[in-house]
Amino acid sequence: MIISGIDKSNNLEVLNNNTDVKDLEIKNFSLEDDWSLIAKAKNLENLTVKDSYIDYKKFYNSICSLKKLKKLTYNHYCYFNKTKKDKFPETLNLSSLKIFRLEFPDPEEPDFEINTYWQKSYKNKYNSITEVKDCHKVFNNLEQIEFVNYQTYKKKIINEDEKKDIKKVNSEVYWNMDFKTLSNFKSLKEIKIDNGETFDIVSAGLLNLQKKNLYNINFKF
């Protein structure tokens, strides 16, 4: 099922009558939409969110009630309104989640963030599950992290970043996603870059980072 915020007659309330949906894609939604309605899809196994500004607290509280959710995907144009005041219950947990996936634009696609990259938008997207406090406890059975078109992110962030952030960028797989943080996920087996081929690791500039990995987390290649 695909729900688009562009069609105002097709909002998240349709989930009230589609509680058995297993695969759901949500796109073009904003903070004005009620993200808590995702909790209605109790049988959801795969959730993809694209091109949206997402209510951080409502969204994570909702998906953590979906005890069959196995795979969670965001595309590059997802933003979360996370603030320092946001807190979740200590019992927040989504033990069913096995795969987290981030999809970046194809290198041949137009760059819709040519201006916001200059404004360092990647710092306040908060579009990674590692942005959730105690993420390793919340997603305690996570097995795999996937990046699609990763080279788009890596090349852009290196080219546009200020020198003071280069060391940080080169020590992380993704913004605020380093090996020390990832090592807390006890079930995490691998990080898949694009198709998981050796060429993908090299072209993404991750070979040296993989060699420095001291936490027994494998890149898939």
Helices and strands as residue ranges (DSSP letters): E 2-4, G 12-17, E 23-27, G 35-40, E 46-50, E 53-54, H 56-63, E 71-75, E 79-80, E 99-103, G 121-124, G 129-131, H 135-138, E 144-148, H 150-160, H 163-170, H 179-182, E 190-193, H 198-203, H 207-211, E 218-220
